[in-house]
Amino acid sequence: MTKLLLAAALFALSAAAAAGGNPAAGKAKASTCVACHGANGEGIGPSPALAGKSQDDLLAALGEYKSGKRTNVTMKKMAGKLKNEEDMADVCAYFASLKKQ
C-alpha cells in the first residue's frame, strides 16, 4: 500500500513539473508553429491566436489534436512532431507567456 501511494505521489509530481513548461525552451520548439500562429502568437488567417491563452487550455487542445480527439490534419501532424509531454508543456508555456495582441 505504501509503495502504491509513493508511486502515485511521484507520478503526480512529475506530471505537475512537466505541465509547468519552460517558455524559453518552448520558443525554440515552436519554430514551425509560427508559420500559422504568428511569431507573437497573434494568429494568421484562419489559424487562431494563441498568445495569452491559458497554458492548461493550450495543453489540453494540443493533446486532443495529438490523440485525434480533435480532427485537423495539420494540427495532428504538428502535434505529432513534439516528442513528449515536456515538449508540449514548453510550447504551451511559451504561447501562454505572450501578451494578447
Backbone as CSV, one residue per row, in Angstrom:
resi,resn,N_x,N_y,N_z,CA_x,CA_y,CA_z,C_x,C_y,C_z
1,MET,0.833,-1.195,0.000,0.000,0.000,0.000,0.873,1.252,0.000
2,THR,1.931,1.250,0.818,2.824,2.396,0.891,3.512,2.630,-0.445
3,LYS,3.913,1.554,-1.110,4.575,1.679,-2.416,3.624,2.276,-3.444
4,LEU,2.365,1.884,-3.379,1.374,2.408,-4.308,1.169,3.905,-4.090
5,LEU,1.076,4.315,-2.836,0.914,5.742,-2.539,2.138,6.541,-2.963
6,LEU,3.314,5.984,-2.737,4.544,6.648,-3.141,4.614,6.789,-4.660
7,ALA,4.249,5.729,-5.372,4.253,5.778,-6.833,3.264,6.818,-7.347
8,ALA,2.092,6.875,-6.741,1.082,7.858,-7.152,1.574,9.275,-6.889
9,ALA,2.220,9.487,-5.768,2.746,10.818,-5.435,3.842,11.232,-6.406
10,LEU,4.736,10.316,-6.735,5.806,10.619,-7.687,5.250,10.926,-9.064
11,PHE,4.242,10.173,-9.485,3.616,10.426,-10.776,2.976,11.808,-10.800
12,ALA,2.272,12.157,-9.740,1.619,13.464,-9.665,2.641,14.588,-9.720
13,LEU,3.755,14.425,-9.020,4.798,15.448,-9.039,5.439,15.578,-10.407
14,SER,5.690,14.459,-11.081,6.307,14.543,-12.410,5.351,15.143,-13.419
15,ALA,4.078,14.830,-13.321,3.092,15.418,-14.226,2.975,16.919,-13.993
16,ALA,2.992,17.324,-12.741,2.907,18.756,-12.421,4.139,19.488,-12.927
17,ALA,5.302,18.883,-12.797,6.529,19.520,-13.274,6.508,19.651,-14.787
18,ALA,6.063,18.616,-15.472,6.001,18.662,-16.932,5.001,19.709,-17.395
19,ALA,3.883,19.816,-16.695,2.855,20.782,-17.087,3.329,22.210,-16.894
20,GLY,4.333,22.420,-16.024,4.841,23.761,-15.789,5.399,24.383,-17.051
21,GLY,6.162,23.643,-17.787,6.715,24.114,-19.044,7.742,25.213,-18.886
22,ASN,8.588,25.336,-19.872,9.653,26.335,-19.910,9.431,27.201,-21.144
23,PRO,8.976,28.450,-20.956,8.692,29.307,-22.110,9.882,29.520,-23.045
24,ALA,11.089,29.636,-22.490,12.272,29.845,-23.341,12.530,28.627,-24.211
25,ALA,12.434,27.446,-23.622,12.603,26.219,-24.404,11.464,26.079,-25.401
26,GLY,10.257,26.474,-24.985,9.097,26.394,-25.865,9.218,27.267,-27.098
27,LYS,9.849,28.423,-26.948,10.030,29.316,-28.097,10.842,28.624,-29.180
28,ALA,11.907,27.939,-28.787,12.739,27.218,-29.750,11.974,26.054,-30.378
29,LYS,11.144,25.392,-29.589,10.396,24.232,-30.081,9.194,24.638,-30.926
30,ALA,8.779,25.894,-30.854,7.595,26.378,-31.570,7.929,26.984,-32.929
31,SER,9.126,26.735,-33.422,9.558,27.380,-34.670,8.634,27.072,-35.847
32,THR,8.059,25.884,-35.914,7.149,25.583,-37.023,5.744,26.119,-36.765
33,CYS,5.402,26.350,-35.506,4.060,26.844,-35.155,3.826,28.260,-35.673
34,VAL,4.907,29.051,-35.718,4.757,30.470,-36.053,4.311,30.703,-37.491
35,ALA,4.480,29.721,-38.350,4.039,29.882,-39.738,2.532,30.123,-39.813
36,CYS,1.782,29.497,-38.917,0.326,29.657,-38.917,-0.196,30.507,-37.756
37,HIS,0.492,30.433,-36.623,0.001,31.132,-35.433,0.725,32.446,-35.172
38,GLY,1.721,32.773,-35.997,2.420,34.044,-35.896,3.551,34.042,-34.891
39,ALA,4.543,34.878,-35.152,5.725,34.967,-34.289,5.368,35.429,-32.881
40,ASN,4.288,36.179,-32.762,3.847,36.661,-31.457,2.566,35.972,-31.002
41,GLY,2.258,34.832,-31.647,1.058,34.085,-31.281,-0.235,34.766,-31.635
42,GLU,-0.168,35.725,-32.568,-1.342,36.534,-32.906,-2.321,35.831,-33.846
43,GLY,-1.915,34.718,-34.448,-2.769,34.012,-35.401,-2.662,34.631,-36.778
44,ILE,-2.685,33.786,-37.775,-2.607,34.241,-39.163,-3.741,33.581,-39.927
45,GLY,-4.534,34.406,-40.628,-5.646,33.867,-41.409,-6.600,33.073,-40.528
46,PRO,-6.919,31.855,-40.962,-7.884,31.064,-40.176,-7.289,30.431,-38.914
47,SER,-5.984,30.516,-38.750,-5.345,29.917,-37.572,-5.546,30.830,-36.366
48,PRO,-5.986,30.276,-35.257,-6.319,31.114,-34.098,-5.101,31.705,-33.394
49,ALA,-5.329,32.809,-32.725,-4.312,33.410,-31.863,-4.121,32.508,-30.649
50,LEU,-2.880,32.356,-30.229,-2.559,31.541,-29.059,-2.018,32.387,-27.912
51,ALA,-1.558,33.586,-28.227,-0.956,34.460,-27.216,-1.934,34.737,-26.086
52,GLY,-1.438,34.581,-24.863,-2.223,34.925,-23.699,-3.287,33.921,-23.297
53,LYS,-3.421,32.842,-24.040,-4.391,31.820,-23.654,-3.826,31.030,-22.482
54,SER,-4.684,30.412,-21.741,-4.273,29.608,-20.600,-3.395,28.443,-21.044
55,GLN,-2.303,28.225,-20.318,-1.425,27.102,-20.649,-2.192,25.785,-20.551
56,ASP,-3.050,25.660,-19.560,-3.829,24.434,-19.405,-4.745,24.203,-20.599
57,ASP,-5.391,25.266,-21.079,-6.272,25.140,-22.247,-5.481,24.767,-23.489
58,LEU,-4.323,25.410,-23.676,-3.485,25.100,-24.835,-2.987,23.663,-24.775
59,LEU,-2.581,23.222,-23.606,-2.069,21.867,-23.433,-3.168,20.837,-23.689
60,ALA,-4.371,21.120,-23.212,-5.495,20.213,-23.444,-5.809,20.118,-24.935
61,ALA,-5.851,21.263,-25.614,-6.148,21.272,-27.047,-5.071,20.535,-27.830
62,LEU,-3.815,20.805,-27.526,-2.708,20.153,-28.229,-2.761,18.641,-28.027
63,GLY,-3.049,18.215,-26.808,-3.181,16.786,-26.526,-4.321,16.162,-27.303
64,GLU,-5.419,16.892,-27.447,-6.562,16.378,-28.203,-6.256,16.275,-29.686
65,TYR,-5.474,17.209,-30.230,-5.051,17.090,-31.625,-4.131,15.887,-31.797
66,LYS,-3.207,15.736,-30.870,-2.232,14.640,-30.952,-2.920,13.282,-30.864
67,SER,-3.931,13.178,-30.010,-4.636,11.904,-29.822,-5.667,11.627,-30.913
68,GLY,-6.044,12.663,-31.651,-7.065,12.500,-32.678,-8.464,12.836,-32.192
69,LYS,-8.609,13.216,-30.921,-9.924,13.596,-30.404,-10.448,14.820,-31.146
70,ARG,-9.549,15.757,-31.440,-9.886,16.898,-32.307,-9.343,16.554,-33.689
71,THR,-10.128,16.820,-34.697,-9.711,16.455,-36.043,-9.269,17.672,-36.838
72,ASN,-7.993,17.693,-37.125,-7.390,18.681,-38.008,-6.076,18.055,-38.458
73,VAL,-5.994,17.747,-39.745,-4.837,17.021,-40.265,-3.535,17.759,-39.977
74,THR,-3.514,19.060,-40.193,-2.294,19.839,-39.984,-1.887,19.842,-38.515
75,MET,-2.845,20.088,-37.627,-2.516,20.137,-36.203,-2.118,18.768,-35.663
76,LYS,-2.726,17.709,-36.162,-2.326,16.370,-35.720,-0.873,16.111,-36.109
77,LYS,-0.509,16.525,-37.317,0.866,16.345,-37.789,1.835,17.195,-36.965
78,MET,1.479,18.448,-36.718,2.351,19.339,-35.953,2.494,18.854,-34.501
79,ALA,1.398,18.459,-33.886,1.446,17.961,-32.509,2.278,16.680,-32.434
80,GLY,2.212,15.878,-33.468,2.983,14.643,-33.517,4.485,14.871,-33.569
81,LYS,4.905,16.067,-33.989,6.333,16.385,-34.046,6.912,16.665,-32.658
82,LEU,6.046,16.960,-31.705,6.508,17.186,-30.336,6.739,15.814,-29.708
83,LYS,7.957,15.573,-29.251,8.382,14.228,-28.855,7.738,13.711,-27.580
84,ASN,7.422,14.600,-26.640,6.929,14.135,-25.344,6.122,15.236,-24.660
85,GLU,5.638,14.929,-23.452,4.813,15.883,-22.708,5.595,17.134,-22.320
86,GLU,6.876,16.982,-22.080,7.699,18.145,-21.738,7.738,19.125,-22.904
87,ASP,7.921,18.615,-24.131,7.911,19.484,-25.313,6.574,20.198,-25.445
88,MET,5.494,19.459,-25.247,4.161,20.056,-25.343,3.985,21.141,-24.285
89,ALA,4.405,20.859,-23.055,4.274,21.840,-21.973,5.111,23.080,-22.253
90,ASP,6.305,22.886,-22.807,7.172,24.024,-23.122,6.542,24.926,-24.180
91,VAL,6.037,24.332,-25.251,5.416,25.116,-26.327,4.192,25.865,-25.793
92,CYS,3.383,25.191,-25.007,2.193,25.837,-24.444,2.568,26.941,-23.463
93,ALA,3.623,26.731,-22.687,4.091,27.773,-21.760,4.559,28.997,-22.537
94,TYR,5.216,28.767,-23.670,5.682,29.881,-24.495,4.501,30.727,-24.986
95,PHE,3.522,30.087,-25.607,2.400,30.858,-26.135,1.584,31.504,-25.015
96,ALA,1.447,30.828,-23.895,0.713,31.401,-22.762,1.437,32.623,-22.186
97,SER,2.763,32.663,-22.336,3.549,33.782,-21.791,3.474,35.037,-22.647
98,LEU,3.015,34.901,-23.874,2.944,36.050,-24.778,1.747,36.921,-24.449
99,LYS,1.896,38.203,-24.662,0.804,39.142,-24.431,-0.193,39.045,-25.570
100,LYS,-1.469,39.045,-25.215,-2.536,39.003,-26.203,-2.461,40.243,-27.075
101,GLN,-2.552,40.087,-28.376,-2.442,41.204,-29.317,-3.749,41.949,-29.441
